[in-house]
Amino acid sequence: AATGEYLTFCDADDVLPAGAYAALTGSLLRSGSDLAIGRVVRYDSQRRWEPVWIDEVHSGAPRRGLTIDEYPVAIKNILECNRMYRRSAWDAIGPFPEGGYSEGYAPMVASFLGGRTFDLLDENVYCWRVREDGTSSTQQKARTASLRDRLAAVDVAAGHVAAHDSAIVTSAWHARVLELDLSGYYRFAPHADDEFRLLLAAAARDFLGRADARALRLVSVH
């Protein structure tokens, strides 16, 4: 239903810092890029912290008019809500598939591909709540259904990355899967059922087999 020149997304239980959208749209007006991406913080009632990949991805920001081939590590940042799109760019990417825990994953990976340009900002543009009742979709990683949905989304994204046909981007994406997509499930494996453990083990073997030396160097240890 949106009709504006720019498009963004916001979850109802999160918080926008003052000036966030002004920073994002201002960057797009200045650069002419397809999307602009800012930093994000997580928070609960006790503390605030940044995701482990923020400093790596946003090092040297602001950076404007980048392509993923020029700056492949940006593929570690695929949140839906810390970015602003030109509507014309989004229409070539979306819509989101409906249902599941990982509906935003493949479109966010695709948004970096196909020669699209993006800006990386140093401003925090989104405060991403950790619901302390454990009900948010990102906190459902102990469930086999969540793992199955994430692996299905990774499979769709693999097709997008393969079509982009860039060795350096493929390496960065393999690093992302190993460091971020699979690692979130590891701590639940000891108490999970056999289906969960077998799915996770098979995916880890698969992506360790795909990863070249460049990909493994991009995997942060944390």
N, C-alpha and C positions, 0 to 999 in steps of 0.2 A: 504493500500500500504506500510505501514511501515514494515521494516524488522529487525530493531534493537532489542537488548535484553531488552531495556527499552522503555516505551511509556508514553507520557504525552500530554496534550492538552493546547492550548492557544487561547484565543479569539483575533481577529485581532485588536481590539481597546483598548486593555489593555497593561500593561507594565511589563516586567520582570526585577526585580532587578538584578544587577550584581552578579554573583555567585550562582544564585538560583538553576540552574540545577546541578551544581557541588555539592551543599549541599545535594540535594535530592539523586543523584546517589551515592555520597560518603556514605551516611547513609545506603543505600541498600547494597553496597559492604561490609560495616562493619558488618551489622546485618544479612543479608540473608533473610530479610523480603520480603513479597509480594508487599508492597507499602510503600512509605514514604510521609508524609503530613506536610506541613509547614504552618506558619502563613500567614495571608493575610491582606492587608490594602485596604480600599476604598478611593477614592479621586475624587475631581472635581477641578475646576479652583481656588477654594478658600481655600480648606482645605484637610487634610488627617485624617482618623479615622479608628479604628478597629471595626469589627462587635462585637456585644455585647457578643458573646459566645467565643471569642478567648482566653481570659485569663482563662476561666473555662476549656476549652478543653486542652490547652497547658500548664497548670500549671505543674511545675516540669520538663518541657522539657529540654533536650532531653530525650525521653523515647523510647526504642527500643525493638522490638520483642514482642509487645503487641498483645493480642487478645481482641475482643470486650467484651467477658465475663469478662475479667480482668479489662477492663477500658471502661465501657459502655457509659460514657458521650461523648466519641469521636464521637458518632453517630450524635451529633449536627453539625459536620463539614462534610458536603457532597458536597462541591464545586467540580467542575470537574477539575479546572485548577491550584490548589495549591498542586498537588500531582504527584508522579512518580510511575508507575507500572512496575513490571517485565512483559514482554510481555506474558509470560506463564500464569500469574495470570489473566491478563486482558482478555485473550481469553476464560477463564472460566466464565467471567462476561458479557462481551459485546455481541453484539454491542449496541449502543444507538438506541432506537426506533426513527423513523423519524417523524418530525413535532411537533407542539404544543409548549407551553412555558416551559414545565417541562420535556423535554426528558432525562435530565441527572439524574433526581431524583431517580428513582428505581434502575438503575445500581450502583449509588453511595452508596445507602443503602446496596445493595447486596454485594458490595466490602468488607464490614466489616464482612460478615457472612461466614459460612462454614469453620471455623477454620483458616481463613487467618490471617497472622500476619502483623502488621504495625508499623511504626516508627512515632513518633510525634517530630517535630523539633521546636526549638525556633526561628529560622531565619524566617524573612519575605521573602517568595518566590514568591509573586504575588501582583501586584498593580491593583486592580479591579476598572475600571473607572465607575463613575456615569455619564452617558451622560446627559448633561444639557438641551438637547432638548426633553428629556423624551421618547426616542424611544427604549431603550433597553428592552429586554424581561422581565427583572426583575423589570422594572418600569411600567409594564402594569397591575398592580393588580387592577385597577379600572374597568377592563373589566370582564364581566361574563365569557367570553371564557377562560381567564387566570385562574379564579377560578375553572372552570369546569375541565380544563386540570390538574391543581395541585391536585384536589381531585381524579381524575382518576389515577394519578401517585402514590398518597398515597395509593390507593387501591391495586395497583400492589405490592408496597413495603410491604404492610401488609401481603401479601402472602409469601414474602421472609422471613419476620421476624417470622411469624408463623411456617414456616418450620424449622427455626433455633432452635425453641423450647427452649428458655431460658427466664425465668421469669424476670431476671434482665435486659436483653437486651430489652425485650418487654416494660418494664416500662420506660427505657430510651428513647425508640423510641416514646412512647406515649407522654412523656414530650416534645420531639422535635417537634412533630406535634402541640401541644398546644402552645408552646412558640414561635416557629419560622414559621411553615408552615401556620397556620391559622391567627396568629396575624398580619402578613403583610397585611391582607385584612380588618382588623377591621375598620381602619380609613376611608375606602371608603364606608362602609355600609350606613351611614346616607344619602348619596346622590345617592346611587345605585338604580337599579330597584328592583322590588319584587323578580324576579328570583334569583338575586345575594344574597339578604338578606335571602331568604328561604334556599338556598344552604348552605350559611355560617352558619346560625343558626342550621341547621340539623347536619352539620359536627361538630360544637362545642358541641352540645348535645351528639353526638355519642362518641367523644373522651373523654369528661368529664366523660361519663358513663363507658368507658373502663379503665380510669386511676385509678390505685390504689394509696395508700398513698405514696408509694415510688416514683411513677411517679410525683405526685404533688409536692413533696419536691424538685424534680429536675427542676421544672419550675421556671426559673429566672423571677423576676419582673423588668421591665425596661420601 
